[in-house]
Amino acid sequence: MGSIVIVGAGECGARAAFALGERGYDGKITLIGAEPHLPYERPPLSKDGLSGRLPPKYVADAERYRAAGIEVLTGAPVTSIDRAKKRVMLLDGGSIAYDRLLLTTGARARTIAGNDDASRRILTLRTHADAEEIRRELAPGRKLAIIGGGFIGLELAATARRLGAAVILIEGLPRILSRGVPEDIAAVVAERHRAEGVDIRCGAKIERIDADENCARVVLVDGETVDADLVVIGIGAVPNTELAGAAGLSIENGISVDARLQTSDPNIYAAGDCCSFPLCHYGDRRVRLEAWRNAQDQGTLVAGNLLGAGEAIASVPWFWSDQYDLTLQIAGLAEGASTTVRRDLSDSAFILFHLDDTGRLLSASGIGPGNAVARDIRLAEMLIAAGKRPDPQALISPETKLKALLAA
């Protein structure tokens, strides 16, 4: 192969670029990004990135890319893919040829209909530029309204309270963290936020959001209004599939790839937040994951497959979130579980294990201060990958070492 082009200069694309060299590839590697920055990590944007610690947390500095022989083009949006000529077309009118193409185009923040062209008082949080705008309003005496009680919204709420801003969090569903987080753990997170002064309002439907240069107003369906200096919409993300779709690639809740991250074009692969793929541990159910670990894992895996390794995805989904002094970690997917058992590690830390009707462990969800649940969640991840059917009573008892269940 003469040239590998990677479109999407985020965590996944950068990891793939470096992994190519680590696997012995010495051809041309071009990494193309639309943002003006080198690839940076997004998880800090809702945490340290909002507390005044600049610049972004870069995956690597410019010298490391040069040393690895990776050409990085920043501020260079790709407008189309010519599959017949095997070229990507740039906004400035130029084009770049490829032998293999990797799409790591990520996802963008979901917006509320009618507010796509909102004022600077209505924002989303997805990029470093977004974080800079939000940071200006996070100070004592300022009021922040957050739409959405998922990970991003709650992490933003915790950071805003630490910086002294008042926070109202509006969630349309009956509880926060309804997507993939057990109710018992969500309740602990909600209690912690309320103790810190966050006003959480669940089951609140939004009619519209009005804004001018000075303030914003959230109008609820029941007629109530919430005034704020800033509204941040955190209701999930939409995969960036437009480039792939326009090129005729298969789309299914993201760019559709097989277990080796190959698209419907054998010369084009996709990885990270932008793609959906079959998950072997769950009957090849097609999923799309928006997670830092997944971006790293797939970036490394796809690099080998671009070079012909033919390796299938075998990792278990893993998620984490920091909320004040609490850390929430989840391994696996609980959908399909018929039994849930609880292991109490201490007065303030516990893990929920989710098993299917055959006794196979599907998922483990834990919460506690600091790293209280980290070791057991890591071992649970290994149990899931191994397809283990552990004794539920052994999972309940903190005296039983999970490592022993893995060896059994």
CORRAJO-V615531 format. One record per backbone hydrogen bond with DSSP energy under -1.0 kcal/mol. CO is the residue of the C=O (numbers start at 0). NH is the residue of the N-H. Records with the same first field share a line. If there is no record, write none. Layout:
BEGIN
CO=NH  NH
END
This chain:
BEGIN
1=27
2=98  99
3=29
4=101
5=31
6=103
7=9
9=13
10=14
11=15
12=16
13=17
14=18
15=19
16=20
17=21
18=22
19=24
20=23
27=3
28=70
29=5
30=72
31=7
32=75
34=74
38=58
41=44
42=45
43=46  48
46=49
47=50  52
55=57
56=40
60=64
61=65
62=66
63=67
64=69
65=68
70=30
72=32
76=90
79=88
81=85  86
85=97
86=81
87=95
88=78  79
89=92
93=89
95=87
99=4
100=268
101=6
102=270
105=239
107=237
111=114
114=117
118=121
120=230
122=232
126=130
127=131
128=132
129=133
130=134
131=135
133=136
134=137
136=138
138=141
141=165
142=228  229
143=167
144=231
145=169
146=233
148=176
149=153
150=154
151=155
152=156
153=157
154=158
155=159
156=160
157=161
158=162
159=164
160=163
165=143
166=198
167=145
168=200
169=147
170=203
172=202
177=179
181=185
182=186
183=187
184=188
185=189
186=190
187=191
188=192
189=193
190=194
191=195
192=197
193=196
198=168
200=170
204=220
207=218
209=216
214=211
215=227
216=209
217=225
218=206  207
219=222
223=219
225=217
227=215
229=144
230=122
231=146
235=109
237=107
238=240
240=244
241=245
243=248
244=247
249=255
253=251
254=275
257=260
258=312
260=269
261=257
264=267
266=100
267=262
268=102
271=274
273=254
275=256
276=286
278=281  283
281=284
284=278
286=276
290=294
291=295
292=296
293=297
294=298
295=299
296=300
297=301
298=302
299=303
300=304
301=305
303=308
304=307
316=331
318=329
320=327
322=325
324=369
325=322
326=367
327=320
328=365
329=318
330=363
333=336
338=354
340=352
342=350
348=344  345
349=366
350=342
351=364
352=340
353=361  362
354=337  338
355=358
359=355
362=353
363=330
364=351
365=328
366=349
367=326
368=371
372=376
373=377
374=378
375=379
376=380
377=381
378=382
379=383
380=384
381=385
382=387
383=386
387=360
390=394
391=395
392=396
396=399
400=404
401=405
402=406
403=407
END
